[in-house]
Amino acid sequence: MKWSHPPPLNSGRPRRGFQHSVMVRVENIDRHHERAEQRGARIFRQPADYPYGDRQDTAEDLVGRCWTFSQSIADVAPEEWGGTRGQI
């Protein structure tokens, strides 16, 4: 099933019990997304660009685990998207 406007992960829609998502960096999010969809992953969020310089999508695998895949597309300073720099 595909949604034209996927619900947020906390939408209250029945899930298989996952309460977290694992984030994995990939080299090409669009190619990875296409392959995941072809192999039966349930897509929650289509690939989208975010102001902090990442392109991400979120899917559920065949056994119900939630995965967020991310590709860096720009080097953006935190101040440009409303973030703050941390102190080390």
N, C-alpha and C positions, 0 to 999 in steps of 0.2 A: 504494500500500500504506500502511495506517495501522497503527501499533502502539498497543496499549493502554498500554504502558509503553515509550516510545522509549529506545533505548540511548544512553548518553553518546556524544559525538562521537569519543572515543578508545577505543571499545569493541573495536577490532580487526575490526569488520565491514568487508567489502570496500567501498571507495569508488571514485570515479572519479579519485582522485589529488589532491583538494584537501587542503591542509595548513593552511588558515587560514579564517577567517570574517570577513566584512565586517559591521560593526554599523551599522545605520541607525535613526535616531529616526523614529518615526511618531506621528501624532496619536491614532489609535485602533487599538490592536493587534488587537483582536478582529475588527473590520471588515476590516483589512488581511489577517489570517490567513485569514478566510473567502474573500476574493477570490483570494488566492494558491492556496489549495486548489482552488477552482473552476477555476483556470486551469492546473492540472496540476503545481504545485510538490510536491515530495516533502517531507513534513513529518517532521523529526527530533524536534522538541520542540514539544508543544502549548503555547499561551500559559499562562504561570505567573507568579505574583507572587513577587518576591524580597525579602528583608528589607531591602535597601538602597534600596527605594522604586521599583523598576522592575518592569514586566510585560514579559516577553520570550517570543519563540518563535524557532525555528531551522528553516530549510528549505533545500532544494537546488533551484536553478532548472532549467529545461529543458536547459541546456547543462552542468550539473554544478557550478556555483559555489555555495558555501555562504554563506548570509546569516542573520544574527541581527537580528531587528527588536525594537526596544525602545520602550516608552512610559513616561514618568515618571508615577507614580501617587501618590507621597508624597515629601515633603522630609524625609529621615531623616538625623540626625546620624551620622557614621561610628561613633562610640562605641556607638550603640544596636544596631549589627549586627556588632560585633567589628572594625571597621576603625579606622584611626588617621588623624588629620589630618596632611597634609603641610606642610612648611615652604616658603614661597616667598621 
